[in-house]
Amino acid sequence: MANHEQGEIELASGPNTYVLVLKTAGLAALQKRFSPPGAIRDLDVVLQEVMRGCQAGSLEHIIAMFWASLQKHHPGTTYDETVNIIDDAGGVKGVGEQLAGLNLSATPDPKDLEELKPSNGNPPKAQPRKRGAGANSTSRRAPLPV
């Protein structure tokens, strides 16, 4: 069962249900797949390339993104198996909306980000000390009762 709060999406493909989420294992798989042999490209650059490819309708990038999103809950799923999962789920168009939802679920809501911003960029100041009935705290041990 998918945890939607963590960006997971369920996808029915033939008789099976898959849970898609793009986490560390999937990101590492994408980075490796789109890096030259013996080198590792910057993850942000790879993600931008893959997202542009998906938006442009590149089957290579769409399949790779889908394959990467399977790696957390379905590790070891091969690239070729991913193609069959996509076909059984209605083809590329059938899963395209699911992948778009996967991308959006990993992106914070702009309204939430706005609410987190402090009004002037600084945290609120500490409250002034007030005189009250209580004593100031100390780090000394209290004497034991006799």
N, C-alpha and C positions, 0 to 999 in steps of 0.2 A: 504494500500500500504506500502511495506517495505522500510525502510530507510537504504540503503546498507552502507552508510557512518558510521552508528552507529552499524553495524554488524547484521542487520536484514536480514532474508531470507524468501522468500515466498515459501509455499509448497501447491500444489494442492492435495486435498484428496477428491475423489468423487466429488460432486458438490461444495464443499467449498474450500476456500483458507485460509490458516493459516499463520500468521507471527511468525516466530521463532526468539528469541533472548534470550540470557542468561544474565539476569540482576538481580538486588537485590532480587526481589520476587522469582525468580527461584532458586537462590543460597540459599536463606533461606529455601525453600522447600526441596532442596537436602540435606542441612545440617540436617534438622529435620528428614527426611526420613532415613538417614544413621547414626543417633545417637541413642544410647540406650535410653529407656524410662527414663524420668526425668533428662537427661544429654544432653549436646551439645558438639559434637566433633569439633575439630579445622577445619575450612572451607578448608584450604589448604590440610589437610590430606584427607578429604572427596572428594575433587575434584580430587586428585591424584588417589584415589581408584576408583572413578567412571570412570575416563579416562582410567585407566588400564583395568577395566572391559569392557568398550566399545571396546577397541582395541583387547581384547581377545575374543570378540563375545558374551559376557554375555547379554542375553536378559533382565534380570533384570536391568542391568546398562544402556543399550541402551534405554529401555522404560523410565527409570527414567530421563535420560538426556533429552529425547524428551519432556517428561511431564514438566520438569522444564523450558524448553525453550518456552513453551506455556504460562507460568504464567503471563508475562507482558501484552500481548495483548488479551489473552483469559483466564482471571483469573477464577478460579472455575472449570476449566476443570479437571475432575477426572482422576485418574490413569486408570480406566477401559475404559473411553471414549478415552483416549490416545491410548490404544491398538487398538480400532476401527479406529481411525484416521490413524494410521500406516498401518493397513490392507488395508484401502481404498486408501492409497497413494502408494501401490505396495509392501507392506510388509517391513520387516526390511532392506532387501537389497536395496529396493527402496528409503528409507529415510537415509540410511547409509552415502551416499555422502553428503546429505544435512547437517547432523550433523557434518561431517568432515569440511565442509565449515563454519559452525557456530563456531566451535572451532578455525579455522584459522582466522576468521574475528575478533575474540576477542584478537588475538595475534598480537602485533606490528610487522611490517616488520623489520627484522634485519638491512636492509639498512637504514631505518629511524632512528633506534636507534643509528647506527654508526654516522650518520650525526649530531646528537644532542650532541655527546660527544665533550667536548672541547679538544684541542690538548694536553694540559699538565694536564688536570684535574681541572684547575682553571679558573674562569671567566676572560675575558680580563680586563686589567688594565684600569683605567680611563684615559682619554686624559689629557695631561698637560694643565694647564691654559695658555691661550695666551693673550698677551696684545693686545687690540684692541681699536676701537673707542668708544665702549659702556662702560657704567659705571657698576660697580659691583652691584649686587642686594642687597637689604637690606630689613629688616622686618619692618622698621619704616614707618609710614604713611607719605605720601607726604602732604605738606601743601596745603590747599584749596586755589584756586585763589581768590583774593580779587576784 
